[in-house]
């Protein structure tokens, strides 16, 4: 399940499967769907992930 989190005053959405964070809820859902179906991460999706631990 995609969760919402905040960092530095902005909202991000986190994939419930792999934990990558995204700026849009749509990308987080795409990532989660991919992870569940393929048991891996898609480079085309994860290239949009953001690093929250800066």
N, C-alpha and C positions, 0 to 999 in steps of 0.2 A: 504494500500500500504506500503510495506516494505521501510524503509528509512535507509540511511547510515549516521553514525555519527562517530566522532573520540574522543578518550579520552586517555590521557597519551601516545600519539604517535601511537595508534593502531586504526584500523577501526573496527566498530561494526555495526550490522544490527538490526534495531528495528522493532518489530511487530507493524503494524498499528492499530491493534485491541486492544491489551492489554498493549502495551508499553514495554514489556520485550525486553532486548537486548541480542544478541547472537554473537558469534565470527565468525559464517559462515552465509552467505546469505541463504543457503539451510534450516538451522534450523529456521530462521526467517520466511521463507515462509511456512514451515510446521506448525509453531505455528499459523500464521495468518489464514491458511486454517482451522485448527482445531477450532480456536476461532469463525470463521464465521459459521462453520457448527454446532457446539455444544453449542455455547454461554457460553463457559466455557474454562478453561485451562487444558491442559493435563500434568499430573505430569511427564510422560515419556519425554516430550519435555522441559518443564520448568526447569527440573533439570539441564539443560545445560545453562540456562540463566546466565548472568553475571551482577554484581552489579556495575553500573557506578558511584554511589554516595559514594565513599569511601574516 
